């Protein structure tokens, strides 16, 4: 009988933010595949769980997926976890889920902490509709297209960003969307958890000493901002 692939959400900071179902699943599976086995070992030691670990990340997922799915077809139950939060969401996992389903392997989601939802809960913005872009592309052409989409999108916008790229991203956003309201969330669920509610230009001036990945939440376009964007576009054309 085939085993199953469990997609297990783990804490994003505070180690107590894990569900009973997630703990029981990690105790019951035969193998755990983890983005960084050294990092995940800290959580497993905290939970007093000892299981065989397999390293599984973006640089080896195509290479290791077949081996992992073969083990499931042999009857092993396997859990996928990421370094923090929900796997597959801007984290490794999408590839193996698709391949597992192609091979008629059951994929079972075990929900839990998710950084974008946690940030939205306390951001104080419109949460009725939002668009998640993950990390903006490093490819200039694709990145400009994403920024164009953000400029006209009326939904709340959510981005992830690395600390060493945050200033460039904020400047790109300012060039495309103007001086909109923005919320920067960092160190979520940890001792130094912080929400900075500001405007883009003020944030560029005041941000400093960033060492961890960030979540940016940007207000969506309104009729007023669309008019301002159209005016800005016309000025650019006139300059050309």
C-alpha positions in Angstrom: 0.0 0.0 0.0 1.3 3.5 -0.9 2.1 5.9 1.8 1.1 9.6 1.8 2.8 12.9 1.4 2.0 15.3 4.3 2.6 19.0 3.8 3.1 20.3 7.4 3.1 23.9 8.5 5.7 24.7 11.2 6.2 27.8 13.4 7.4 31.1 11.7 9.1 32.2 14.9 7.6 31.2 18.2 8.0 27.5 18.6 4.7 27.2 20.4 2.9 28.1 17.2 2.4 24.6 15.9 -0.8 22.6 15.9 -1.4 19.3 17.8 -2.2 17.7 14.4 1.2 18.9 13.0 3.0 17.4 16.0 1.2 14.1 15.8 1.8 13.9 12.1 5.5 14.5 12.5 5.6 11.8 15.2 3.8 9.3 13.1 5.5 9.7 9.7 8.4 7.5 8.7 10.6 10.2 7.1 10.7 14.0 7.2 12.0 16.1 4.3 13.2 19.5 5.3 14.5 22.6 3.5 17.5 22.9 6.0 17.8 19.8 8.1 20.0 21.6 10.7 17.4 24.3 11.1 14.5 21.8 11.3 16.4 19.7 13.8 16.1 22.5 16.4 12.3 22.3 16.1 12.2 18.5 16.2 14.5 18.4 19.2 12.1 20.9 20.9 9.2 18.6 20.2 11.3 15.5 21.2 10.8 13.9 17.8 13.5 11.7 16.2 13.0 10.8 12.5 15.2 10.2 9.5 15.7 13.6 7.7 16.2 14.2 4.0 17.4 17.6 2.8 15.0 19.0 0.2 15.4 22.5 -1.2 15.1 24.5 -4.5 18.6 23.4 -5.7 18.0 19.7 -5.4 14.2 19.2 -5.6 14.1 17.9 -9.2 17.0 15.5 -8.3 15.5 14.1 -5.1 11.8 14.1 -5.9 11.8 10.8 -7.7 13.6 9.1 -4.9 11.3 10.5 -2.3 8.1 9.5 -4.2 9.5 6.0 -4.7 9.8 5.7 -0.9 6.2 6.7 -0.6 5.1 4.2 -3.2 7.0 1.6 -1.2 4.7 2.4 1.8 6.5 5.1 3.7 4.6 8.1 5.0 6.6 11.3 4.4 6.2 14.8 5.8 7.5 17.9 4.0 8.4 20.9 6.2 10.1 24.2 5.3 12.4 26.3 7.5 9.4 28.3 8.8 5.7 28.5 8.1 3.7 26.8 5.4 5.6 24.8 2.7 4.9 25.4 -1.0 4.0 29.1 -0.4 7.2 30.8 -1.7 9.0 27.8 -0.4 10.0 24.4 -1.8 7.2 21.9 -2.3 5.2 22.9 -5.4 7.2 20.6 -7.7 6.9 17.5 -5.5 3.2 18.1 -4.9 2.5 18.2 -8.6 4.6 15.0 -9.2 3.0 13.2 -6.3 -0.5 13.9 -7.7 0.7 12.7 -11.2 1.6 9.4 -9.5 -1.7 9.2 -7.7 -0.1 9.7 -4.3 -2.3 11.3 -1.7 -1.2 14.8 -0.6 -2.5 15.8 2.8 -2.2 19.5 3.9 -1.6 20.0 7.6 -2.4 23.8 8.1 -0.7 26.1 10.5 1.3 29.3 10.7 1.7 31.3 7.5 3.6 34.6 7.5 1.4 36.5 5.0 -1.8 35.7 7.0 -0.1 36.5 10.3 1.1 39.9 9.0 -2.4 40.7 7.6 -4.0 40.0 10.9 -2.4 43.0 12.6 -1.5 45.3 9.6 -4.7 47.4 9.8 -5.4 47.3 6.0 -8.1 46.0 3.7 -8.2 42.2 4.1 -11.2 41.5 2.0 -9.1 41.0 -1.1 -5.3 40.8 -1.5 -2.7 39.8 -4.1 0.4 37.9 -3.0 3.5 38.3 -5.3 6.0 36.5 -3.1 9.5 37.9 -4.0 9.6 40.2 -6.9 11.5 38.8 -9.9 15.2 39.7 -10.3 14.7 39.7 -14.0 14.3 43.4 -14.9 11.7 42.8 -17.6 9.5 40.5 -15.5 10.0 42.8 -12.4 8.8 45.8 -14.4 5.8 43.9 -15.5 5.0 42.9 -11.9 5.4 46.5 -10.8 3.0 47.7 -13.5 0.5 45.1 -12.3 0.9 46.3 -8.7 0.4 50.0 -9.8 -3.1 49.3 -11.1 -4.1 46.5 -8.7 -6.9 47.6 -6.3 -6.3 44.7 -3.9 -4.0 45.0 -1.0 -0.5 43.9 -2.2 1.7 41.6 -0.2 5.4 41.0 -0.9 8.3 39.1 0.7 11.8 40.7 0.6 15.3 40.0 1.7 17.0 42.6 4.0 19.8 43.5 1.6 17.3 44.2 -1.2 14.6 46.2 0.7 15.8 49.7 -0.2 15.9 49.0 -3.9 12.5 47.4 -3.8 11.0 50.3 -1.9 12.5 52.7 -4.4 11.1 50.7 -7.3 7.7 50.7 -5.6 7.8 54.4 -5.1 8.6 55.0 -8.8 5.7 52.9 -9.9 2.9 53.4 -7.3 3.9 56.8 -5.7 3.8 57.5 -2.0 1.2 55.0 -0.9 0.6 53.7 2.6 2.7 50.7 3.5 3.2 48.3 6.4 6.5 46.5 7.0 6.3 43.5 9.2 9.4 41.7 10.7 10.3 39.2 13.4 6.7 38.0 13.4 5.8 36.0 16.6 9.2 36.6 18.1 10.3 38.8 21.0 11.2 41.7 18.7 8.1 41.5 16.5 7.5 44.8 14.8 5.0 46.5 12.5 6.1 49.7 10.9 3.1 51.6 9.4 4.2 54.4 7.2 4.4 55.9 3.7 6.9 54.5 1.2 9.1 57.6 1.1 9.2 57.9 5.0 10.1 54.2 5.2 13.0 54.6 2.8 14.3 57.5 4.9 14.0 55.7 8.3 14.5 52.0 7.7 17.8 50.6 9.1 19.4 47.6 10.7 17.3 45.0 8.9 18.7 41.5 9.3 15.8 39.2 8.5 13.3 38.6 5.7 10.5 41.1 5.6 6.8 41.3 4.6 5.6 44.4 2.8 1.9 45.2 2.7 1.0 48.0 0.3 -2.4 49.6 0.0 -4.2 48.9 -3.3 -4.8 51.4 -6.1 -7.8 53.8 -5.8 -9.4 56.1 -8.4 -7.2 58.9 -7.1 -4.0 56.9 -7.4 -4.9 55.7 -10.8 -5.4 59.3 -11.9 -2.0 60.2 -10.5 -0.4 57.2 -12.2 -1.9 58.2 -15.5 -0.7 61.8 -15.1 2.8 60.5 -14.2 2.8 58.3 -17.4 1.7 61.2 -19.6 4.6 63.3 -18.1 7.1 60.5 -18.9 5.8 60.3 -22.5 6.1 64.1 -22.9 9.7 64.0 -21.7 10.5 61.4 -24.3 
